[in-house]
């Protein structure tokens, strides 16, 4: 592990600051953060107004030789857009949470506070973490198909701004009565397939999903494993009785779910079904999910490493 401040001090390179203005709290954040960084004597790549709205992945590739690390301000979807470029360049990532769910930021105890960001630059640690990949697309948190996909397709931006993470639950409650379970075949690490009818399949790289839900208490971003949860209730409203299980990540002896883990998970359905990847619909079944061990350099607060062990070990 390396202290991020020492990386910057040793190389004297600049920071690439990328802020999604369309994120829930993204409007006006670029100038505030840039001024705070400059006030501490840090060098920030000067982006034109056109570049600020350009493809973030391409900006990372363009400036990779001039920068020490990348600050990405936005939600989990914004982070997802830069993963392939960060893997390619091996540049460390600092997340500034400006989205709705902010799963990654919640997991590593980050807040949308400029002073916390400056402290993270001074004292944060860079650690290699796993990524998931589905049909060639990287993800850092979670993929889903079923109810979650319909929620991500239909959620209102206005509702997101008004209610934050609760907007996902409110949208799910509205949509669920009109949805139906689907049949799928699930194969983990080439073992005997499981065939079942499900309302929702959730595949996590870390331990959190849907803002507060836990898929496996001991899951981490560096355990070399993907965790898959299939919800197989008879009626959609029966999911309410599973809420304690979802919150704690304890599904033992529950016949309404299938919980598996492995390095490769294959899902097949009778007809192609769309898959949401870190909150955005990006691919469909049939799908192959794989873990890519320790391919992303992520900057985390030292306190998070201490308090969250074993989540990063």
C-alpha distance (Angstrom), angle and dihedral (degrees) to the residues before:
residue distance angle dihedral
X1 . . .
X2 3.78 . .
X3 3.79 131.7 .
X4 3.78 106.1 -118.6
X5 3.80 94.0 -144.0
X6 3.79 90.1 59.3
X7 3.79 91.2 51.6
X8 3.78 91.4 55.6
X9 3.79 94.8 42.2
X10 3.78 93.4 49.9
X11 3.81 97.1 48.4
X12 3.82 100.3 33.0
X13 3.78 90.0 -147.2
X14 3.78 126.8 143.4
X15 3.79 136.4 -100.9
X16 3.79 121.8 -113.2
X17 3.80 106.7 -143.5
X18 3.80 114.6 -162.4
X19 3.82 118.0 -178.7
X20 3.79 124.4 179.4
X21 3.82 104.4 -140.0
X22 3.81 89.7 -164.2
X23 3.81 93.3 59.1
X24 3.80 115.9 111.2
X25 3.82 92.3 -98.0
X26 3.80 99.0 16.3
X27 3.80 101.9 106.3
X28 3.81 111.2 109.2
X29 3.81 95.0 -2.5
X30 3.80 97.7 113.2
X31 3.81 96.1 68.6
X32 3.81 94.1 43.9
X33 3.80 93.4 51.4
X34 3.80 94.9 41.6
X35 3.81 91.8 51.9
X36 3.81 91.4 48.8
X37 3.81 91.4 51.6
X38 3.78 92.7 47.6
X39 3.80 91.1 48.3
X40 3.81 88.0 60.9
X41 3.78 91.8 53.9
X42 3.80 94.3 -102.8
X43 3.78 121.3 142.6
X44 3.80 117.9 -124.7
X45 3.80 124.6 -166.8
X46 3.81 106.8 -111.9
X47 3.79 106.7 -126.0
X48 3.78 122.4 -166.1
X49 3.80 118.1 -126.6
X50 3.79 87.8 -104.3
X51 3.80 92.5 52.3
X52 3.83 92.2 49.5
X53 3.81 86.9 65.2
X54 3.80 95.7 39.2
X55 3.78 128.8 105.1
X56 3.82 106.4 -65.0
X57 3.78 93.3 -150.6
X58 3.79 91.7 56.3
X59 3.82 92.0 47.3
X60 3.81 90.5 55.6
X61 3.79 91.0 50.6
X62 3.81 91.5 46.0
X63 3.82 96.0 51.1
X64 3.81 100.2 31.1
X65 3.82 94.6 114.7
X66 3.82 92.4 51.2
X67 3.80 101.1 49.3
X68 3.78 139.5 70.5
X69 3.78 97.4 -158.9
X70 3.79 144.5 -15.1
X71 3.80 128.8 -113.3
X72 3.80 112.4 -156.7
X73 3.79 117.8 -166.3
X74 3.78 115.3 -165.3
X75 3.77 141.0 61.9
X76 3.78 131.8 -56.7
X77 3.80 91.0 -78.0
X78 3.80 90.7 56.9
X79 3.80 90.9 50.8
X80 3.79 89.6 49.0
X81 3.81 91.1 57.9
X82 3.82 92.6 62.3
X83 3.80 101.0 41.2
X84 3.79 97.8 97.9
X85 3.82 92.0 49.9
X86 3.80 91.9 48.3
X87 3.80 91.3 49.7
X88 3.80 90.3 49.7
X89 3.81 96.0 47.2
X90 3.83 97.0 33.0
X91 3.82 89.1 -138.9
X92 3.83 115.2 157.7
X93 3.82 116.9 -107.6
X94 3.80 126.6 -139.0
X95 3.80 115.1 -170.1
X96 3.79 122.0 -148.0
X97 3.85 104.2 -169.1
X98 3.80 112.6 -132.7
X99 3.80 100.1 143.3
X100 3.78 135.0 89.8
X101 3.80 108.0 -101.4
X102 3.83 98.6 18.6
X103 3.81 91.7 -172.4
X104 3.78 95.5 170.1
X105 3.80 93.1 47.7
X106 3.81 92.2 47.9
X107 3.79 90.3 50.9
X108 3.79 93.7 54.1
X109 3.81 96.1 36.8
X110 3.80 99.1 -110.5
X111 3.80 124.2 155.7
X112 3.80 132.1 -167.1
X113 3.79 92.5 -106.6
X114 3.80 121.9 127.2
X115 3.81 93.7 -148.7
X116 3.81 89.9 52.8
X117 3.80 88.2 50.8
X118 3.80 91.9 53.9
X119 3.80 90.6 48.7
X120 3.79 89.9 49.5
X121 3.80 89.7 54.9
X122 3.82 90.1 51.5
X123 3.80 100.2 42.7
X124 3.80 109.0 12.2
X125 3.79 123.1 121.5
X126 3.79 126.0 -132.6
X127 3.79 113.6 -137.2
X128 3.82 132.1 173.1
X129 3.80 112.5 -115.6
X130 3.78 135.5 -175.4
X131 3.77 126.6 -103.7
X132 3.76 128.9 -159.5
X133 3.77 123.1 -133.8
X134 3.80 127.8 -155.7
X135 3.79 119.8 -173.1
X136 3.81 89.0 -22.0
X137 3.84 95.7 -47.4
X138 3.81 119.9 116.9
X139 3.81 121.7 -131.9
X140 3.78 130.3 179.9
X141 3.80 102.7 -167.2
X142 3.76 122.3 15.6
X143 3.78 147.7 -19.9
X144 3.78 124.9 -159.9
X145 3.76 143.7 179.1
X146 3.76 128.5 -167.2
X147 3.80 120.6 28.9
X148 3.82 93.8 6.1
X149 3.80 92.1 55.7
X150 3.79 91.9 52.3
X151 3.81 90.1 47.9
X152 3.81 93.0 51.3
X153 3.81 91.1 47.3
X154 3.80 95.0 49.6
X155 3.79 106.8 30.6
X156 3.78 115.2 124.2
X157 3.80 119.0 -121.8
X158 3.79 88.3 -146.2
X159 3.82 90.6 53.8
X160 3.82 89.7 49.4
X161 3.79 91.5 54.7
X162 3.81 92.7 45.8
X163 3.80 101.5 43.9
X164 3.82 106.8 17.1
X165 3.83 115.2 -157.1
X166 3.81 90.6 -1.4
X167 3.81 87.2 70.7
X168 3.82 89.9 75.7
X169 3.80 91.8 54.6
X170 3.78 94.0 44.6
X171 3.79 91.2 50.2
X172 3.80 90.9 47.3
X173 3.80 91.7 52.5
X174 3.78 90.1 51.3
X175 3.82 95.5 48.4
X176 3.83 103.3 36.3
X177 3.84 98.9 77.9
X178 3.81 89.0 60.6
X179 3.80 96.9 46.7
X180 3.82 130.3 87.6
X181 3.81 134.8 -151.1
X182 3.80 118.7 -105.2
X183 3.78 134.7 -147.7
X184 3.79 118.2 -113.4
X185 3.81 141.7 170.2
X186 3.79 115.7 -135.5
X187 3.82 121.8 -163.5
X188 3.81 122.0 -177.4
X189 3.82 120.7 -164.2
X190 3.79 91.0 -23.1
X191 3.82 94.5 -60.5
X192 3.81 126.5 136.5
X193 3.83 108.4 -53.7
X194 3.80 122.9 -114.4
X195 3.81 114.1 -137.8
X196 3.79 116.6 -163.0
X197 3.80 146.9 136.1
X198 3.78 114.1 -103.9
X199 3.79 142.1 174.8
X200 3.76 96.5 -155.1
X201 3.78 139.1 13.6
X202 3.80 117.2 -163.2
X203 3.79 122.2 -173.1
X204 3.80 117.3 -171.6
X205 3.77 133.9 -167.5
X206 3.82 90.8 -170.9
X207 3.79 129.5 26.6
X208 3.83 102.5 -94.9
X209 3.80 133.8 73.8
X210 3.82 137.1 160.1
X211 3.83 90.4 27.8
X212 3.83 98.0 -76.6
X213 3.81 106.7 22.1
X214 3.82 122.7 110.2
X215 3.79 122.1 -149.3
X216 3.81 96.5 -174.7
X217 3.82 124.7 -3.8
X218 3.81 93.8 -141.1
X219 3.81 96.7 43.5
X220 3.79 116.1 118.0
X221 3.78 142.9 178.0
X222 3.79 89.3 -106.1
X223 3.80 106.5 41.4
X224 3.81 95.0 100.2
X225 3.81 90.5 -124.2
X226 3.80 140.3 108.0
X227 3.80 118.7 -146.6
X228 3.80 121.2 -148.4
X229 3.81 127.3 -163.8
X230 3.80 123.3 -171.8
X231 3.83 118.0 -168.2
X232 3.82 109.0 -148.8
X233 3.82 105.1 174.5
X234 3.82 119.0 148.5
X235 3.82 96.7 -128.8
X236 3.80 126.6 27.9
X237 3.82 93.7 -124.2
X238 3.81 90.9 58.8
X239 3.78 86.1 75.1
X240 3.81 89.0 79.9
X241 3.79 90.9 72.3
X242 3.81 88.9 56.2
X243 3.81 93.3 58.6
X244 3.85 94.1 99.4
X245 3.82 88.7 51.7
X246 3.80 91.9 49.1
X247 3.79 92.4 49.7
X248 3.81 96.3 47.2
X249 3.79 98.9 32.5
X250 3.80 90.7 -127.7
X251 3.82 111.6 135.1
X252 3.79 100.5 153.6
X253 3.81 115.7 148.6
X254 3.81 91.4 1.2
X255 3.80 109.8 139.5
X256 3.81 93.0 -167.3
X257 3.81 95.3 70.7
X258 3.78 140.4 50.0
X259 3.81 115.6 -149.1
X260 3.80 120.0 -172.9
X261 3.79 137.5 159.1
X262 3.77 136.1 -160.5
X263 3.78 149.1 124.0
X264 3.81 95.4 -91.4
X265 3.79 127.3 29.8
X266 3.77 123.2 -176.1
X267 3.81 122.8 -164.2
X268 3.79 124.4 -169.6
X269 3.79 127.8 -177.9
X270 3.80 132.8 -176.0
X271 3.80 91.4 -112.9
X272 3.83 127.5 20.6
X273 3.82 111.0 -84.7
X274 3.78 123.7 -165.3
X275 3.81 119.8 -112.6
X276 3.80 126.4 -150.2
X277 3.80 113.4 -141.1
X278 3.82 115.4 -160.4
X279 3.80 87.3 -23.2
X280 3.81 100.9 -45.3
X281 3.82 125.7 93.6
X282 3.80 104.6 -117.9
X283 3.80 111.3 147.6
X284 3.81 143.6 5.5
X285 3.79 144.6 -137.7
X286 2.94 138.8 -40.2
X287 3.78 85.5 65.5
X288 3.78 137.6 173.1
X289 3.81 116.4 -157.8
X290 3.80 118.7 -163.3
X291 3.79 135.0 176.6
X292 3.80 118.0 -125.6
X293 3.82 105.2 -158.5
X294 3.81 119.3 -133.7
X295 3.80 98.5 -23.2
X296 3.84 98.0 136.2
X297 3.81 125.6 68.6
X298 3.81 106.5 -142.9
X299 3.80 126.9 -175.2
X300 3.82 112.6 -138.1
X301 3.80 133.5 176.0
X302 3.79 113.6 -96.5
X303 3.81 88.3 -126.7
X304 3.80 91.1 57.6
X305 3.78 91.2 55.5
X306 3.78 90.8 51.6
X307 3.80 97.5 42.2
X308 3.79 97.6 38.3
X309 3.77 99.4 49.5
X310 3.03 121.6 161.6
X311 3.79 89.3 32.7
X312 3.80 94.6 80.9
X313 3.78 102.0 28.8
